Amino acid sequence: MAKMPAYDVIVSAFGGLLGCTGTQREPAKVGVALTDVCSGLGLLAGVCAALVQRERSGVGCHVRSAACHNVSAGMCVFWSLLF
């Protein structure tokens, strides 16, 4: 799945976000491209960690971000706040 393109609705469904929106019979897409926002936040955290590592060790690194992982992490936060 890592080499496939990440479409917002597909990643939302795979990550469980569509199960929280709409009705049980008809899931609805979130108005904002939340998967893109989650991916941007995940990438931001990775870049910040890479900059700290470079400052401490003098060695850079490659940063990767997976949309599905970021949406799943966002859903963990959502469910922890809900329950």
C-alpha positions in Angstrom: 0.0 0.0 0.0 3.0 2.3 0.5 3.5 2.8 -3.2 -0.1 3.6 -3.9 -1.4 7.2 -4.2 -3.2 8.4 -1.1 -6.7 9.7 -2.0 -8.4 11.6 0.8 -11.6 9.6 0.9 -9.9 6.2 0.6 -7.5 7.0 3.4 -10.3 8.4 5.6 -12.2 5.2 5.1 -9.2 3.0 5.8 -8.2 5.0 8.9 -11.7 4.9 10.4 -12.6 8.5 10.0 -15.6 7.9 7.7 -17.1 5.6 10.4 -17.4 8.7 12.7 -19.2 10.9 10.2 -22.6 10.7 8.5 -25.0 7.9 9.4 -24.5 4.2 9.9 -26.0 3.6 6.4 -24.3 6.5 4.7 -20.9 7.6 5.8 -20.1 11.2 4.8 -16.9 12.8 3.9 -15.5 15.3 6.3 -15.8 18.9 5.0 -12.1 19.7 5.5 -9.4 17.5 3.9 -8.6 16.1 7.4 -6.4 13.4 6.2 -4.2 16.0 4.5 -4.1 18.1 7.7 -3.1 15.0 9.8 -0.5 14.1 7.2 0.9 17.6 7.4 1.1 17.5 11.2 2.8 14.1 11.1 5.3 15.4 8.6 5.9 18.5 10.7 6.7 16.4 13.8 9.1 14.3 11.7 10.9 17.3 10.3 11.2 18.8 13.8 12.6 15.6 15.2 15.1 15.4 12.2 16.2 18.9 12.9 16.8 18.2 16.6 18.7 15.0 15.6 20.9 16.9 13.1 21.6 19.6 15.7 22.7 17.0 18.3 24.6 14.5 16.2 25.5 16.5 13.1 23.9 13.8 10.9 20.8 14.4 8.8 18.0 11.9 8.0 15.3 11.1 5.6 11.7 11.9 6.8 8.7 10.0 5.5 5.1 10.4 6.3 2.2 7.9 5.6 -1.3 9.4 5.3 -2.9 6.3 6.7 -0.7 6.2 9.8 -1.3 9.8 10.5 -5.1 9.5 10.2 -5.0 6.4 12.5 -3.0 8.4 15.0 -5.5 11.3 14.8 -8.3 8.8 15.4 -6.5 7.5 18.5 -6.6 11.0 19.9 -10.2 11.4 18.9 -11.3 8.2 20.7 -9.2 9.0 23.8 -10.9 12.3 24.1 -14.4 10.8 23.5 -14.1 8.0 26.1 
